[in-house]
Structure formats: C-alpha cells, structure tokens
Amino acid sequence: MSKYTKEEILKQARENGVEFIRLQFTDLFGIMKNVAITLSQLEKALDNECMFDGSSIDGFVRIDESDMYLHPDYDTWATFPWRKHLNAQTGRLICSVYKTDNVTPFEGDPRNVLQKVIDQAAEMGYGFNVGPECEFFLFKLDENGQPTLETGDEAGYFDLNPIDHGENCRRDICLALEEMGYTIEASHHEVAQGQHEIDFQFGDVMTSADRVMTFKHVVKTYATKHGLHATFMPKPVEGICGSGMHTNMSLYDLKTGKNIFDDPNGELGLSEKAYNFIAGVLAHVKGMCVFSNPTVNSYKRLVPGYEAPTYMVWSTSNRSTLVRIPASRGKGTRVELRSADPSCNPYLEMALCLAAGLDGIKKGMKPAPSYDNNVYELSDAQLKEKGIDCLPGTLEEAIKAAEDDPFIKETLGEHVFNNYIGGKREEWESYRTYVSQWEIDRYMINY
C-alpha cells in the first residue's frame, strides 16, 4: 500500500507552494535523468500520462519506437529542501518506464529489472532488505570552477574539526536527507583525506536503490553550495583508499517478517539459507563485477593494500574478504558484499545480488569454509593451494566474466545485457587506445 495517495500528493504540492516537479528515472549506466513539469501537469503525471522520448537515452530504444511513459512511484514523493527559501518549490517523483502501450513495463528500465527479481523472491516467500554504505570525496574547485584533487583536509578515519574541513558540508547533507525521510545512522570522515561516508537505515531493496540515487543527487547539490565538488568516482587519487558501496543484505519471511539468515542454533548463528545465499553470491560475483564495478577506474580501487577486496573469500571477522558477516544477529543478521563501488547502477547491482543469492538457495549451494586470516598475506602459490580465486583485474576481464556466466544475461534480460555490455566495450576500447600523460612521461624521452 502506498504511503501517499494521488489526492494527498496534489494537496501537499498546492499547500507547500510547489510549482515544478521533476519526474526522475535512471538510465542503464546509473545516470539520473528527469522530465520537469509544472504543477498544472502533476495530476496528468500521477495518472501515468506523461510521455518522453526514450530514443535520446543511452541503451533505451531505437528512434522508431521512442515514445515511452513514466509511471511515478507515489512513495517517492518529496520536496527538495534546498529550494525552500525560493518562492517556487520543487518536488520530485521517481518513475518506472513503460512502453508505448502504457501497459507493458520497459525491459530496459533498471527499476523494472529490479522489480522482476523482487517478484521472483516474493514467489519464494522472501522480501529483501538492503543497507548500502556510500563513500565519496569532496574536492576544492579551481578559479574557473573546475574540480581539483585538493581537499584542504588533513583528517583520517573518524577525525573531526578543525582538520575535517568537509564536516559542515556533510552536516548539511545529513539534515537535508533527514528532511527527505531518511534515517541517518552515522556520518563520519573516512580513511582517506577528503573522503566521507554517510550511512542511512536499511530498507526494502527498491527503496534502498531509490535512496542511493537520491543520495548522490543531494551530496552533489550541497557540495556545490559549499564551493566544493563531490565525486563518487571509485579511485580519484593514486596511493590512497578508494570509495566503495558496501552492500548489506538480508532476506526476510514475507508472512512473519523473520530474518531468514538468522538461526541461533546454526553454525556462527547463521541459517542454512544464509550459507546458500553466500555461496550463490560467490558463484556469480565475477560475472556481476562489470555491473557492481562498472568503470575502468573501478579496478584501480580493487587492488591489495587499500581496504578493498580482491579475493573471493568470506568471513565473519576479516575485513580483507569479499563477503563479510557482521557481528550483529537476530533482526540485524546480514551478508555484506564489500566489492561494489558507488559508480554502479544500484538497481542492477542489487538485482544481481538478490538473484545470485536466490540461485544459491534454489540449488542448495554450499560456500567454501570461511577464511579468517589476512588473505593479502598469502603468496600466489598459497592462494592456488587453497583454491582462492580473485576478482577481475580490469574492466575488460569483467566484461568477459559477465559473458561467461549465462546467469547474468538471464537475470537482466537480453536488452539490458546487450546494450550495457556494448557500452562497456566502447568504454574499454576508448581507454585502451588513449595515450595518457603517464605514457608520455615514461616513454617520450627514453625511446
């Protein structure tokens, strides 16, 4: 049941002086798009009668089938806090995309992809909760308003003023998010200079994916207001930690609400289905990488020594592992995937996480024993002896891993898979043929 009715949204919009509404949706590559309408068109939009040209969006449709409809999710109704001092407030609704008949969900819409997997989980009696941890950097701007790599920040993990110069910006972001309905559980300076994390309360997977997209929008908006540039680029600075989007996940029984992963009598307090879920994620994680770590730059974060996982092992205590089981039990029992980064499309990343875990449950998969020591201390020979595999090392390797796992295409559908992989192949080819400053500095004089 929706949190708001059509009449309530119209009433709130009129009473709060909303004059513009942004109908937001997300393209295949995780970039937020929007169609802006005035208050006079809001009722039409709420009746699913707002159209847009899908041929203009990467990976959507051909020009001869371009007319598409936006179906707003009433639960996502909100007004932007940063517009409140203006006479004309701005509201927003997050939308799913429908085909020309206005009845059929568009198979290329990432939100519809996620909904399809949610429905599959529901058929098994499960709901899926997710708590993402999004890290980001704040950088200074130069005299032309362009981002630099300077932070003006000497802080480290959990430090505070006067050396955490992003604290005021981070505070304003938290207050704005709370005004938009988020429950902020923690916000703090991260390990690297200029790096920050804001953790919001877990929720059902669709709400959490929507919140990630809104979170990015809010962070970038308030960074600009503070004369800074916010980036969710995974590894903007060489030699320091990059930004991740650790994804905390739990299944619950749709009838009772009980956490399916929790079992006080099970080994480590985990249920058999929790182990199945872990095994499913590990079985498909290499194929998932091009979606959870979607850029050339993503693989410069996934290297030993900077807190990001590279090896496919799991543990209850070891933070060097790919999958970690945090200490909390009961309702808080969860599985944490530590490889994903915030440049990903959260709808596709979370859809694949859920589908992979469900595949593990359906097939009764068993994970290898947990590895509780520092996996980075193992030599190549020791890794081979223990049968420990590693994640793809480049975007090219990640593309091939996705193509080698039929489950990935089956989950996402041919339209999404083919268009997404095609875009990533173009990205890799552009990078592969680009002559960088590093090459000029290294080779120009010597050869």
C-alpha positions, 0 to 999 in steps of 0.5 A: 500500500502506498504511503501517499495517495494521488489526492494527498500528493496534489494537496501537499504540492498546492499547500507547500507552494510547489510549482515544478516537479521533476519526474526522475528515472535512471538510465542503464549506466546509473545516470539520473535523468528527469522530465520537469513539469509544472504543477498544472501537469502533476495530476496528468503525471500521477495518472501515468500520462506523461510521455518522453522520448526514450530514443535520446537515452543511452541503451533505451530504444531505437528512434522508431519506437521512442515514445515511452511513459513514466509511471511515478512511484507515489512513495517517492514523493518529496520536496527538495529542501534546498529550494525552500527559501525560493518562492517556487518549490520543487518536488520530485517523483521517481518513475518506472518506464513503460512502453508505448502501450502504457501497459507493458513495463520497459525491459530496459528500465533498471527499476523494472529489472529490479522489480522482476527479481523482487517478484521472483523472491516474493514467489519464494516467500522472501522480501529483501532488505538492503543497507548500502554504505556510500563513500565519496570525496569532496574536492576544492574547485579551481578559479574557473570552477573546475574540480581539483584533487585538493581537499584542504583536509588533513583528517583520517578515519573518524577525525573531526574539526578543525582538520575535517574541513568537509564536516559542515558540508556533510552536516548539511547533507545529513539534515537535508536527507533527514528532511527527505525521510531518511534515517541517518545512522552515522556520518563520519570522515573516512580513511582517506583525506577528503573522503566521507561516508554517510550511512542511512537505515536499511530498507526494502531493496527498491527503496534502498536503490531509490535512496542511493540515487537520491543520495548522490543527487543531494551530496552533489547539490550541497557540495556545490553550495559549499564551493566544493565538488563531490565525486563518487568516482571509485579511485580519484587519487593514486596511493590512497583508499578508494570509495566503495558501496558496501552492500548489506543484505538480508532476506526476510519471511514475507508472512512473519517478517523473520530474518531468514539468515538468522538461526541461533542454533546454526553454525556462527548463528547463521541459517542454512539459507544464509550459507546458500545465499553466500555461496550463490553470491560467490558463484556469480560475483565475477560475472556481476563485477562489470555491473557492481564495478562498472568503470575502468577506474573501478579496478584501480580501487580493487587492488591489495593494500587499500581496504578493498577486496580482491579475493573471493573469500568470506568471513565473519571477522576479516575485513580483507574478504569479499563477503563479510558477516557482521557481528550483529544477529537476530533482526540485524543478521546480514551478508555484506558484499564489500566489492561494489563501488558507488559508480554502479547502477544500484538497481542492477547491482542489487538485482544481481545480488538478490538473484545470485543469492536466490540461485544459491538457495534454489540449488542448495549451494554450499560456500567454501569454509570461511577464511579468517586470516589476512588473505593479502598475506598469502603468496600466489602459490598459497592462494592456488593451494587453497583454491582462492580465486580473485576478482577481475583485474580490469574492466575488460576481464569483467566484461568477459566474466559477465559473458561467461556466466549465462546467469547474468544475461538471464537475470537482466534480460537480453536488452539490458545485457546487450546494450550495457555490455556494448557500452562497456566495450566502447568504454574499454576500447576508448581507454585502451587506445588513449595515450595518457600523460603517464605514457608520455612521461615514461616513454617520450624521452627514453625511446 
